[in-house]
């Protein structure tokens, strides 16, 4: 079964976050891009980065996530960059 643009976007976001954390030299414990469940609003993905035992997150709309499946620029990527900068 092929993945949806939303699922592909979540994978791309997690991979991008890993790459950016490594590039910035920020040691991290985990990266999650979650959706569904009671902790995440409907049609939203939550990128959770854990650094030094402290999780930090940014919520991304389904449209932002689906856009990331094809585009590696724009406001979504700036949101992720700001989150990583806050973790430094």
PDB file of N, CA, C and O in Angstrom, chain B, residues numbered from 101:
ATOM      1  N   UNK B 101       0.841  -1.164   0.000  1.00  0.00           N
ATOM      2  CA  UNK B 101       0.000   0.000   0.000  1.00  0.00           C
ATOM      3  C   UNK B 101       0.897   1.242   0.000  1.00  0.00           C
ATOM      4  O   UNK B 101       1.757   1.372   0.871  1.00  0.00           O
ATOM      5  N   UNK B 102       0.712   2.154  -0.959  1.00  0.00           N
ATOM      6  CA  UNK B 102       1.530   3.362  -1.008  1.00  0.00           C
ATOM      7  C   UNK B 102       1.183   4.324   0.133  1.00  0.00           C
ATOM      8  O   UNK B 102       0.050   4.361   0.615  1.00  0.00           O
ATOM      9  N   UNK B 103       2.168   5.082   0.541  1.00  0.00           N
ATOM     10  CA  UNK B 103       1.947   6.075   1.595  1.00  0.00           C
ATOM     11  C   UNK B 103       1.255   7.306   1.019  1.00  0.00           C
ATOM     12  O   UNK B 103       1.448   7.656  -0.145  1.00  0.00           O
ATOM     13  N   UNK B 104       0.457   7.946   1.840  1.00  0.00           N
ATOM     14  CA  UNK B 104      -0.225   9.182   1.435  1.00  0.00           C
ATOM     15  C   UNK B 104       0.771  10.334   1.427  1.00  0.00           C
ATOM     16  O   UNK B 104       1.834  10.229   2.037  1.00  0.00           O
ATOM     17  N   UNK B 105       0.443  11.447   0.738  1.00  0.00           N
ATOM     18  CA  UNK B 105       1.311  12.625   0.787  1.00  0.00           C
ATOM     19  C   UNK B 105       1.557  13.104   2.227  1.00  0.00           C
ATOM     20  O   UNK B 105       2.635  13.612   2.534  1.00  0.00           O
ATOM     21  N   UNK B 106       0.560  12.942   3.107  1.00  0.00           N
ATOM     22  CA  UNK B 106       0.717  13.333   4.505  1.00  0.00           C
ATOM     23  C   UNK B 106       1.776  12.464   5.189  1.00  0.00           C
ATOM     24  O   UNK B 106       2.652  12.981   5.882  1.00  0.00           O
ATOM     25  N   UNK B 107       1.696  11.151   4.993  1.00  0.00           N
ATOM     26  CA  UNK B 107       2.671  10.238   5.606  1.00  0.00           C
ATOM     27  C   UNK B 107       4.068  10.440   5.015  1.00  0.00           C
ATOM     28  O   UNK B 107       5.058  10.402   5.745  1.00  0.00           O
ATOM     29  N   UNK B 108       4.152  10.649   3.717  1.00  0.00           N
ATOM     30  CA  UNK B 108       5.458  10.923   3.096  1.00  0.00           C
ATOM     31  C   UNK B 108       6.042  12.231   3.622  1.00  0.00           C
ATOM     32  O   UNK B 108       7.245  12.327   3.867  1.00  0.00           O
ATOM     33  N   UNK B 109       5.187  13.235   3.794  1.00  0.00           N
ATOM     34  CA  UNK B 109       5.640  14.512   4.334  1.00  0.00           C
ATOM     35  C   UNK B 109       6.180  14.372   5.750  1.00  0.00           C
ATOM     36  O   UNK B 109       7.198  14.975   6.087  1.00  0.00           O
ATOM     37  N   UNK B 110       5.503  13.578   6.585  1.00  0.00           N
ATOM     38  CA  UNK B 110       5.981  13.354   7.962  1.00  0.00           C
ATOM     39  C   UNK B 110       7.359  12.701   7.951  1.00  0.00           C
ATOM     40  O   UNK B 110       8.233  13.079   8.731  1.00  0.00           O
ATOM     41  N   UNK B 111       7.555  11.729   7.076  1.00  0.00           N
ATOM     42  CA  UNK B 111       8.872  11.081   6.979  1.00  0.00           C
ATOM     43  C   UNK B 111       9.949  12.069   6.541  1.00  0.00           C
ATOM     44  O   UNK B 111      11.055  12.080   7.082  1.00  0.00           O
ATOM     45  N   UNK B 112       9.611  12.895   5.559  1.00  0.00           N
ATOM     46  CA  UNK B 112      10.575  13.877   5.059  1.00  0.00           C
ATOM     47  C   UNK B 112      10.914  14.908   6.133  1.00  0.00           C
ATOM     48  O   UNK B 112      12.068  15.319   6.257  1.00  0.00           O
ATOM     49  N   UNK B 113       9.921  15.326   6.906  1.00  0.00           N
ATOM     50  CA  UNK B 113      10.143  16.295   7.983  1.00  0.00           C
ATOM     51  C   UNK B 113      11.075  15.705   9.038  1.00  0.00           C
ATOM     52  O   UNK B 113      12.017  16.371   9.468  1.00  0.00           O
ATOM     53  N   UNK B 114      10.825  14.472   9.458  1.00  0.00           N
ATOM     54  CA  UNK B 114      11.679  13.833  10.466  1.00  0.00           C
ATOM     55  C   UNK B 114      13.111  13.693   9.957  1.00  0.00           C
ATOM     56  O   UNK B 114      14.060  13.941  10.701  1.00  0.00           O
ATOM     57  N   UNK B 115      13.271  13.300   8.706  1.00  0.00           N
ATOM     58  CA  UNK B 115      14.615  13.161   8.130  1.00  0.00           C
ATOM     59  C   UNK B 115      15.309  14.515   8.044  1.00  0.00           C
ATOM     60  O   UNK B 115      16.505  14.622   8.319  1.00  0.00           O
ATOM     61  N   UNK B 116      14.568  15.539   7.667  1.00  0.00           N
ATOM     62  CA  UNK B 116      15.138  16.889   7.575  1.00  0.00           C
ATOM     63  C   UNK B 116      15.560  17.391   8.957  1.00  0.00           C
ATOM     64  O   UNK B 116      16.629  17.984   9.106  1.00  0.00           O
ATOM     65  N   UNK B 117      14.725  17.155   9.958  1.00  0.00           N
ATOM     66  CA  UNK B 117      15.065  17.588  11.320  1.00  0.00           C
ATOM     67  C   UNK B 117      16.338  16.899  11.786  1.00  0.00           C
ATOM     68  O   UNK B 117      17.209  17.543  12.372  1.00  0.00           O
ATOM     69  N   UNK B 118      16.461  15.598  11.535  1.00  0.00           N
ATOM     70  CA  UNK B 118      17.672  14.863  11.907  1.00  0.00           C
ATOM     71  C   UNK B 118      18.899  15.484  11.225  1.00  0.00           C
ATOM     72  O   UNK B 118      19.918  15.729  11.870  1.00  0.00           O
ATOM     73  N   UNK B 119      18.790  15.729   9.942  1.00  0.00           N
ATOM     74  CA  UNK B 119      19.908  16.306   9.188  1.00  0.00           C
ATOM     75  C   UNK B 119      20.308  17.670   9.739  1.00  0.00           C
ATOM     76  O   UNK B 119      21.495  17.956   9.891  1.00  0.00           O
ATOM     77  N   UNK B 120      19.326  18.507  10.036  1.00  0.00           N
ATOM     78  CA  UNK B 120      19.617  19.842  10.550  1.00  0.00           C
ATOM     79  C   UNK B 120      20.207  19.809  11.952  1.00  0.00           C
ATOM     80  O   UNK B 120      21.108  20.589  12.260  1.00  0.00           O
ATOM     81  N   UNK B 121      19.714  18.917  12.806  1.00  0.00           N
ATOM     82  CA  UNK B 121      20.295  18.777  14.143  1.00  0.00           C
ATOM     83  C   UNK B 121      21.750  18.318  14.053  1.00  0.00           C
ATOM     84  O   UNK B 121      22.613  18.848  14.753  1.00  0.00           O
ATOM     85  N   UNK B 122      22.018  17.353  13.209  1.00  0.00           N
ATOM     86  CA  UNK B 122      23.385  16.871  13.039  1.00  0.00           C
ATOM     87  C   UNK B 122      24.277  17.960  12.472  1.00  0.00           C
ATOM     88  O   UNK B 122      25.411  18.130  12.921  1.00  0.00           O
ATOM     89  N   UNK B 123      23.781  18.695  11.495  1.00  0.00           N
ATOM     90  CA  UNK B 123      24.558  19.795  10.885  1.00  0.00           C
ATOM     91  C   UNK B 123      24.889  20.868  11.914  1.00  0.00           C
ATOM     92  O   UNK B 123      25.980  21.437  11.891  1.00  0.00           O
ATOM     93  N   UNK B 124      23.944  21.147  12.822  1.00  0.00           N
ATOM     94  CA  UNK B 124      24.145  22.172  13.847  1.00  0.00           C
ATOM     95  C   UNK B 124      24.959  21.653  15.028  1.00  0.00           C
ATOM     96  O   UNK B 124      25.328  22.424  15.914  1.00  0.00           O
ATOM     97  N   UNK B 125      25.243  20.343  15.045  1.00  0.00           N
ATOM     98  CA  UNK B 125      26.005  19.782  16.145  1.00  0.00           C
ATOM     99  C   UNK B 125      25.209  19.675  17.440  1.00  0.00           C
ATOM    100  O   UNK B 125      25.782  19.688  18.529  1.00  0.00           O
ATOM    101  N   UNK B 126      23.895  19.569  17.322  1.00  0.00           N
ATOM    102  CA  UNK B 126      23.027  19.463  18.491  1.00  0.00           C
ATOM    103  C   UNK B 126      22.787  17.982  18.770  1.00  0.00           C
ATOM    104  O   UNK B 126      22.148  17.301  17.968  1.00  0.00           O
ATOM    105  N   UNK B 127      23.294  17.469  19.902  1.00  0.00           N
ATOM    106  CA  UNK B 127      23.043  16.059  20.226  1.00  0.00           C
ATOM    107  C   UNK B 127      21.582  15.872  20.638  1.00  0.00           C
ATOM    108  O   UNK B 127      21.069  16.604  21.484  1.00  0.00           O
ATOM    109  N   UNK B 128      20.934  14.906  20.044  1.00  0.00           N
ATOM    110  CA  UNK B 128      19.510  14.694  20.322  1.00  0.00           C
ATOM    111  C   UNK B 128      19.277  13.249  20.722  1.00  0.00           C
ATOM    112  O   UNK B 128      20.043  12.356  20.361  1.00  0.00           O
ATOM    113  N   UNK B 129      18.212  13.035  21.468  1.00  0.00           N
ATOM    114  CA  UNK B 129      17.847  11.687  21.897  1.00  0.00           C
ATOM    115  C   UNK B 129      16.779  11.069  21.012  1.00  0.00           C
ATOM    116  O   UNK B 129      16.791   9.862  20.773  1.00  0.00           O
ATOM    117  N   UNK B 130      15.849  11.895  20.521  1.00  0.00           N
ATOM    118  CA  UNK B 130      14.800  11.328  19.677  1.00  0.00           C
ATOM    119  C   UNK B 130      14.162  12.390  18.797  1.00  0.00           C
ATOM    120  O   UNK B 130      14.203  13.587  19.079  1.00  0.00           O
ATOM    121  N   UNK B 131      13.572  11.896  17.721  1.00  0.00           N
ATOM    122  CA  UNK B 131      12.809  12.716  16.783  1.00  0.00           C
ATOM    123  C   UNK B 131      11.540  11.937  16.470  1.00  0.00           C
ATOM    124  O   UNK B 131      11.596  10.763  16.103  1.00  0.00           O
ATOM    125  N   UNK B 132      10.400  12.595  16.618  1.00  0.00           N
ATOM    126  CA  UNK B 132       9.119  11.974  16.286  1.00  0.00           C
ATOM    127  C   UNK B 132       8.285  12.964  15.491  1.00  0.00           C
ATOM    128  O   UNK B 132       8.282  14.159  15.785  1.00  0.00           O
ATOM    129  N   UNK B 133       7.595  12.478  14.505  1.00  0.00           N
ATOM    130  CA  UNK B 133       6.607  13.287  13.795  1.00  0.00           C
ATOM    131  C   UNK B 133       5.301  12.505  13.886  1.00  0.00           C
ATOM    132  O   UNK B 133       5.084  11.546  13.146  1.00  0.00           O
ATOM    133  N   UNK B 134       4.436  12.928  14.805  1.00  0.00           N
ATOM    134  CA  UNK B 134       3.234  12.173  15.151  1.00  0.00           C
ATOM    135  C   UNK B 134       1.974  12.883  14.671  1.00  0.00           C
ATOM    136  O   UNK B 134       1.943  14.099  14.482  1.00  0.00           O
ATOM    137  N   UNK B 135       0.955  12.083  14.486  1.00  0.00           N
ATOM    138  CA  UNK B 135      -0.368  12.629  14.184  1.00  0.00           C
ATOM    139  C   UNK B 135      -1.407  11.660  14.733  1.00  0.00           C
ATOM    140  O   UNK B 135      -1.117  10.489  14.980  1.00  0.00           O
ATOM    141  N   UNK B 136      -2.608  12.163  14.917  1.00  0.00           N
ATOM    142  CA  UNK B 136      -3.666  11.330  15.463  1.00  0.00           C
ATOM    143  C   UNK B 136      -3.544  11.213  16.967  1.00  0.00           C
ATOM    144  O   UNK B 136      -2.638  11.791  17.567  1.00  0.00           O
ATOM    145  N   UNK B 137      -4.430  10.484  17.568  1.00  0.00           N
ATOM    146  CA  UNK B 137      -4.411  10.316  19.021  1.00  0.00           C
ATOM    147  C   UNK B 137      -5.014  11.512  19.723  1.00  0.00           C
ATOM    148  O   UNK B 137      -5.500  12.447  19.087  1.00  0.00           O
ATOM    149  N   UNK B 138      -4.977  11.470  21.036  1.00  0.00           N
ATOM    150  CA  UNK B 138      -5.607  12.529  21.829  1.00  0.00           C
ATOM    151  C   UNK B 138      -4.691  13.734  22.044  1.00  0.00           C
ATOM    152  O   UNK B 138      -5.178  14.818  22.367  1.00  0.00           O
ATOM    153  N   UNK B 139      -3.380  13.573  21.874  1.00  0.00           N
ATOM    154  CA  UNK B 139      -2.447  14.667  22.152  1.00  0.00           C
ATOM    155  C   UNK B 139      -2.254  15.606  20.968  1.00  0.00           C
ATOM    156  O   UNK B 139      -1.723  16.704  21.135  1.00  0.00           O
ATOM    157  N   UNK B 140      -2.671  15.199  19.788  1.00  0.00           N
ATOM    158  CA  UNK B 140      -2.442  16.002  18.586  1.00  0.00           C
ATOM    159  C   UNK B 140      -3.780  16.416  17.984  1.00  0.00           C
ATOM    160  O   UNK B 140      -4.649  15.571  17.769  1.00  0.00           O
ATOM    161  N   UNK B 141      -3.952  17.705  17.712  1.00  0.00           N
ATOM    162  CA  UNK B 141      -5.198  18.148  17.083  1.00  0.00           C
ATOM    163  C   UNK B 141      -5.426  17.453  15.737  1.00  0.00           C
ATOM    164  O   UNK B 141      -4.478  17.012  15.086  1.00  0.00           O
ATOM    165  N   UNK B 142      -6.678  17.363  15.336  1.00  0.00           N
ATOM    166  CA  UNK B 142      -7.035  16.737  14.064  1.00  0.00           C
ATOM    167  C   UNK B 142      -6.377  17.477  12.895  1.00  0.00           C
ATOM    168  O   UNK B 142      -6.279  18.704  12.905  1.00  0.00           O
ATOM    169  N   UNK B 143      -5.935  16.727  11.902  1.00  0.00           N
ATOM    170  CA  UNK B 143      -5.282  17.249  10.690  1.00  0.00           C
ATOM    171  C   UNK B 143      -4.019  18.045  11.019  1.00  0.00           C
ATOM    172  O   UNK B 143      -3.711  19.050  10.378  1.00  0.00           O
ATOM    173  N   UNK B 144      -3.302  17.570  12.030  1.00  0.00           N
ATOM    174  CA  UNK B 144      -2.069  18.207  12.479  1.00  0.00           C
ATOM    175  C   UNK B 144      -1.019  17.133  12.725  1.00  0.00           C
ATOM    176  O   UNK B 144      -1.329  16.036  13.188  1.00  0.00           O
ATOM    177  N   UNK B 145       0.213  17.465  12.412  1.00  0.00           N
ATOM    178  CA  UNK B 145       1.340  16.606  12.780  1.00  0.00           C
ATOM    179  C   UNK B 145       2.186  17.385  13.777  1.00  0.00           C
ATOM    180  O   UNK B 145       2.373  18.594  13.641  1.00  0.00           O
ATOM    181  N   UNK B 146       2.687  16.688  14.765  1.00  0.00           N
ATOM    182  CA  UNK B 146       3.527  17.317  15.786  1.00  0.00           C
ATOM    183  C   UNK B 146       4.936  16.753  15.663  1.00  0.00           C
ATOM    184  O   UNK B 146       5.159  15.555  15.833  1.00  0.00           O
ATOM    185  N   UNK B 147       5.884  17.641  15.365  1.00  0.00           N
ATOM    186  CA  UNK B 147       7.297  17.270  15.335  1.00  0.00           C
ATOM    187  C   UNK B 147       7.837  17.471  16.734  1.00  0.00           C
ATOM    188  O   UNK B 147       7.815  18.584  17.261  1.00  0.00           O
ATOM    189  N   UNK B 148       8.326  16.384  17.346  1.00  0.00           N
ATOM    190  CA  UNK B 148       8.855  16.426  18.710  1.00  0.00           C
ATOM    191  C   UNK B 148      10.334  16.069  18.658  1.00  0.00           C
ATOM    192  O   UNK B 148      10.708  14.995  18.186  1.00  0.00           O
ATOM    193  N   UNK B 149      11.166  16.975  19.146  1.00  0.00           N
ATOM    194  CA  UNK B 149      12.611  16.763  19.228  1.00  0.00           C
ATOM    195  C   UNK B 149      12.992  16.739  20.702  1.00  0.00           C
ATOM    196  O   UNK B 149      12.608  17.633  21.456  1.00  0.00           O
ATOM    197  N   UNK B 150      13.738  15.730  21.115  1.00  0.00           N
ATOM    198  CA  UNK B 150      14.177  15.644  22.506  1.00  0.00           C
ATOM    199  C   UNK B 150      15.680  15.849  22.562  1.00  0.00           C
ATOM    200  O   UNK B 150      16.451  15.091  21.974  1.00  0.00           O
ATOM    201  N   UNK B 151      16.080  16.885  23.280  1.00  0.00           N
ATOM    202  CA  UNK B 151      17.484  17.252  23.449  1.00  0.00           C
ATOM    203  C   UNK B 151      17.743  17.426  24.939  1.00  0.00           C
ATOM    204  O   UNK B 151      16.998  18.131  25.619  1.00  0.00           O
ATOM    205  N   UNK B 152      18.787  16.794  25.447  1.00  0.00           N
ATOM    206  CA  UNK B 152      19.126  16.869  26.868  1.00  0.00           C
ATOM    207  C   UNK B 152      17.942  16.497  27.759  1.00  0.00           C
ATOM    208  O   UNK B 152      17.729  17.111  28.805  1.00  0.00           O
ATOM    209  N   UNK B 153      17.183  15.503  27.348  1.00  0.00           N
ATOM    210  CA  UNK B 153      16.060  15.028  28.147  1.00  0.00           C
ATOM    211  C   UNK B 153      14.823  15.894  28.101  1.00  0.00           C
ATOM    212  O   UNK B 153      13.823  15.581  28.747  1.00  0.00           O
ATOM    213  N   UNK B 154      14.872  16.986  27.343  1.00  0.00           N
ATOM    214  CA  UNK B 154      13.751  17.916  27.281  1.00  0.00           C
ATOM    215  C   UNK B 154      13.119  17.891  25.890  1.00  0.00           C
ATOM    216  O   UNK B 154      13.777  18.212  24.900  1.00  0.00           O
ATOM    217  N   UNK B 155      11.844  17.511  25.817  1.00  0.00           N
ATOM    218  CA  UNK B 155      11.175  17.538  24.515  1.00  0.00           C
ATOM    219  C   UNK B 155      10.702  18.947  24.159  1.00  0.00           C
ATOM    220  O   UNK B 155      10.289  19.719  25.025  1.00  0.00           O
ATOM    221  N   UNK B 156      10.771  19.257  22.883  1.00  0.00           N
ATOM    222  CA  UNK B 156      10.231  20.509  22.348  1.00  0.00           C
ATOM    223  C   UNK B 156       9.479  20.137  21.083  1.00  0.00           C
ATOM    224  O   UNK B 156       9.846  19.184  20.395  1.00  0.00           O
ATOM    225  N   UNK B 157       8.431  20.884  20.775  1.00  0.00           N
ATOM    226  CA  UNK B 157       7.653  20.513  19.594  1.00  0.00           C
ATOM    227  C   UNK B 157       7.151  21.725  18.820  1.00  0.00           C
ATOM    228  O   UNK B 157       7.106  22.848  19.322  1.00  0.00           O
ATOM    229  N   UNK B 158       6.777  21.446  17.584  1.00  0.00           N
ATOM    230  CA  UNK B 158       6.087  22.408  16.735  1.00  0.00           C
ATOM    231  C   UNK B 158       4.963  21.634  16.046  1.00  0.00           C
ATOM    232  O   UNK B 158       5.165  20.512  15.581  1.00  0.00           O
ATOM    233  N   UNK B 159       3.785  22.243  15.984  1.00  0.00           N
ATOM    234  CA  UNK B 159       2.650  21.641  15.291  1.00  0.00           C
ATOM    235  C   UNK B 159       2.590  22.163  13.864  1.00  0.00           C
ATOM    236  O   UNK B 159       2.776  23.354  13.615  1.00  0.00           O
ATOM    237  N   UNK B 160       2.330  21.263  12.942  1.00  0.00           N
ATOM    238  CA  UNK B 160       2.253  21.597  11.527  1.00  0.00           C
ATOM    239  C   UNK B 160       0.910  21.132  10.984  1.00  0.00           C
ATOM    240  O   UNK B 160       0.468  20.021  11.276  1.00  0.00           O
ATOM    241  N   UNK B 161       0.269  21.974  10.202  1.00  0.00           N
ATOM    242  CA  UNK B 161      -1.023  21.603   9.620  1.00  0.00           C
ATOM    243  C   UNK B 161      -0.830  20.535   8.554  1.00  0.00           C
ATOM    244  O   UNK B 161       0.271  20.356   8.033  1.00  0.00           O
ATOM    245  N   UNK B 162      -1.898  19.834   8.237  1.00  0.00           N
ATOM    246  CA  UNK B 162      -1.838  18.794   7.204  1.00  0.00           C
ATOM    247  C   UNK B 162      -1.352  19.382   5.879  1.00  0.00           C
ATOM    248  O   UNK B 162      -0.598  18.732   5.155  1.00  0.00           O
ATOM    249  N   UNK B 163      -1.773  20.591   5.561  1.00  0.00           N
ATOM    250  CA  UNK B 163      -1.344  21.224   4.318  1.00  0.00           C
ATOM    251  C   UNK B 163       0.169  21.461   4.318  1.00  0.00           C
ATOM    252  O   UNK B 163       0.835  21.240   3.306  1.00  0.00           O
ATOM    253  N   UNK B 164       0.706  21.910   5.450  1.00  0.00           N
ATOM    254  CA  UNK B 164       2.152  22.125   5.553  1.00  0.00           C
ATOM    255  C   UNK B 164       2.906  20.809   5.385  1.00  0.00           C
ATOM    256  O   UNK B 164       3.924  20.754   4.695  1.00  0.00           O
ATOM    257  N   UNK B 165       2.408  19.763   6.010  1.00  0.00           N
ATOM    258  CA  UNK B 165       3.067  18.455   5.945  1.00  0.00           C
ATOM    259  C   UNK B 165       3.023  17.909   4.536  1.00  0.00           C
ATOM    260  O   UNK B 165       4.035  17.425   4.030  1.00  0.00           O
ATOM    261  N   UNK B 166       1.874  17.977   3.892  1.00  0.00           N
ATOM    262  CA  UNK B 166       1.745  17.468   2.529  1.00  0.00           C
ATOM    263  C   UNK B 166       2.612  18.245   1.557  1.00  0.00           C
ATOM    264  O   UNK B 166       3.160  17.670   0.617  1.00  0.00           O
ATOM    265  N   UNK B 167       2.744  19.564   1.776  1.00  0.00           N
ATOM    266  CA  UNK B 167       3.619  20.388   0.937  1.00  0.00           C
ATOM    267  C   UNK B 167       5.068  19.919   1.056  1.00  0.00           C
ATOM    268  O   UNK B 167       5.806  19.934   0.070  1.00  0.00           O
ATOM    269  N   UNK B 168       5.477  19.506   2.245  1.00  0.00           N
ATOM    270  CA  UNK B 168       6.856  19.072   2.490  1.00  0.00           C
ATOM    271  C   UNK B 168       7.199  17.804   1.724  1.00  0.00           C
ATOM    272  O   UNK B 168       8.374  17.521   1.491  1.00  0.00           O
ATOM    273  N   UNK B 169       6.202  17.047   1.335  1.00  0.00           N
ATOM    274  CA  UNK B 169       6.458  15.830   0.571  1.00  0.00           C
ATOM    275  C   UNK B 169       7.128  16.177  -0.754  1.00  0.00           C
ATOM    276  O   UNK B 169       7.871  15.365  -1.305  1.00  0.00           O
ATOM    277  N   UNK B 170       6.868  17.392  -1.275  1.00  0.00           N
ATOM    278  CA  UNK B 170       7.405  17.777  -2.575  1.00  0.00           C
ATOM    279  C   UNK B 170       8.363  18.976  -2.529  1.00  0.00           C
ATOM    280  O   UNK B 170       9.180  19.139  -3.434  1.00  0.00           O
ATOM    281  N   UNK B 171       8.275  19.806  -1.499  1.00  0.00           N
ATOM    282  CA  UNK B 171       9.036  21.067  -1.450  1.00  0.00           C
ATOM    283  C   UNK B 171       9.920  21.098  -0.211  1.00  0.00           C
ATOM    284  O   UNK B 171       9.492  20.701   0.873  1.00  0.00           O
ATOM    285  N   UNK B 172      11.149  21.570  -0.371  1.00  0.00           N
ATOM    286  CA  UNK B 172      12.066  21.682   0.774  1.00  0.00           C
ATOM    287  C   UNK B 172      12.419  23.154   0.987  1.00  0.00           C
ATOM    288  O   UNK B 172      13.594  23.514   1.069  1.00  0.00           O
ATOM    289  N   UNK B 173      11.410  23.985   1.074  1.00  0.00           N
ATOM    290  CA  UNK B 173      11.613  25.408   1.317  1.00  0.00           C
ATOM    291  C   UNK B 173      10.302  25.975   1.843  1.00  0.00           C
ATOM    292  O   UNK B 173       9.269  25.306   1.797  1.00  0.00           O
ATOM    293  N   UNK B 174      10.341  27.186   2.333  1.00  0.00           N
ATOM    294  CA  UNK B 174       9.115  27.839   2.764  1.00  0.00           C
ATOM    295  C   UNK B 174       8.972  27.920   4.272  1.00  0.00           C
ATOM    296  O   UNK B 174       9.886  27.594   5.029  1.00  0.00           O
ATOM    297  N   UNK B 175       7.802  28.362   4.676  1.00  0.00           N
ATOM    298  CA  UNK B 175       7.541  28.646   6.085  1.00  0.00           C
ATOM    299  C   UNK B 175       7.638  27.417   6.975  1.00  0.00           C
ATOM    300  O   UNK B 175       8.099  27.522   8.112  1.00  0.00           O
ATOM    301  N   UNK B 176       7.219  26.260   6.488  1.00  0.00           N
ATOM    302  CA  UNK B 176       7.314  25.043   7.297  1.00  0.00           C
ATOM    303  C   UNK B 176       8.751  24.770   7.684  1.00  0.00           C
ATOM    304  O   UNK B 176       9.028  24.445   8.838  1.00  0.00           O
ATOM    305  N   UNK B 177       9.660  24.896   6.752  1.00  0.00           N
ATOM    306  CA  UNK B 177      11.075  24.631   7.029  1.00  0.00           C
ATOM    307  C   UNK B 177      11.645  25.688   7.961  1.00  0.00           C
ATOM    308  O   UNK B 177      12.528  25.391   8.767  1.00  0.00           O
ATOM    309  N   UNK B 178      11.144  26.939   7.861  1.00  0.00           N
ATOM    310  CA  UNK B 178      11.592  27.984   8.791  1.00  0.00           C
ATOM    311  C   UNK B 178      11.101  27.693  10.211  1.00  0.00           C
ATOM    312  O   UNK B 178      11.816  27.964  11.175  1.00  0.00           O
ATOM    313  N   UNK B 179       9.889  27.146  10.352  1.00  0.00           N
ATOM    314  CA  UNK B 179       9.381  26.762  11.679  1.00  0.00           C
ATOM    315  C   UNK B 179      10.290  25.708  12.309  1.00  0.00           C
ATOM    316  O   UNK B 179      10.608  25.780  13.496  1.00  0.00           O
ATOM    317  N   UNK B 180      10.698  24.744  11.514  1.00  0.00           N
ATOM    318  CA  UNK B 180      11.584  23.687  12.017  1.00  0.00           C
ATOM    319  C   UNK B 180      12.940  24.271  12.386  1.00  0.00           C
ATOM    320  O   UNK B 180      13.516  23.894  13.407  1.00  0.00           O
ATOM    321  N   UNK B 181      13.456  25.182  11.575  1.00  0.00           N
ATOM    322  CA  UNK B 181      14.736  25.831  11.863  1.00  0.00           C
ATOM    323  C   UNK B 181      14.674  26.613  13.175  1.00  0.00           C
ATOM    324  O   UNK B 181      15.624  26.592  13.958  1.00  0.00           O
ATOM    325  N   UNK B 182      13.556  27.301  13.414  1.00  0.00           N
ATOM    326  CA  UNK B 182      13.403  28.065  14.671  1.00  0.00           C
ATOM    327  C   UNK B 182      13.360  27.118  15.863  1.00  0.00           C
ATOM    328  O   UNK B 182      13.948  27.412  16.904  1.00  0.00           O
ATOM    329  N   UNK B 183      12.675  25.990  15.729  1.00  0.00           N
ATOM    330  CA  UNK B 183      12.614  25.011  16.807  1.00  0.00           C
ATOM    331  C   UNK B 183      14.018  24.503  17.137  1.00  0.00           C
ATOM    332  O   UNK B 183      14.388  24.403  18.306  1.00  0.00           O
ATOM    333  N   UNK B 184      14.787  24.186  16.111  1.00  0.00           N
ATOM    334  CA  UNK B 184      16.157  23.688  16.316  1.00  0.00           C
ATOM    335  C   UNK B 184      17.021  24.788  16.940  1.00  0.00           C
ATOM    336  O   UNK B 184      17.824  24.518  17.833  1.00  0.00           O
ATOM    337  N   UNK B 185      16.860  25.986  16.486  1.00  0.00           N
ATOM    338  CA  UNK B 185      17.643  27.108  17.053  1.00  0.00           C
ATOM    339  C   UNK B 185      17.329  27.284  18.535  1.00  0.00           C
ATOM    340  O   UNK B 185      18.227  27.569  19.329  1.00  0.00           O
ATOM    341  N   UNK B 186      16.070  27.118  18.912  1.00  0.00           N
ATOM    342  CA  UNK B 186      15.679  27.231  20.321  1.00  0.00           C
ATOM    343  C   UNK B 186      16.297  26.147  21.175  1.00  0.00           C
ATOM    344  O   UNK B 186      16.494  26.332  22.376  1.00  0.00           O
ATOM    345  N   UNK B 187      16.607  25.007  20.559  1.00  0.00           N
ATOM    346  CA  UNK B 187      17.204  23.880  21.304  1.00  0.00           C
ATOM    347  C   UNK B 187      18.712  24.007  21.492  1.00  0.00           C
ATOM    348  O   UNK B 187      19.296  23.289  22.305  1.00  0.00           O
ATOM    349  N   UNK B 188      19.332  24.888  20.770  1.00  0.00           N
ATOM    350  CA  UNK B 188      20.797  25.036  20.840  1.00  0.00           C
ATOM    351  C   UNK B 188      21.247  25.592  22.141  1.00  0.00           C
ATOM    352  O   UNK B 188      22.446  25.775  22.353  1.00  0.00           O
TER     353      UNK B 188
END
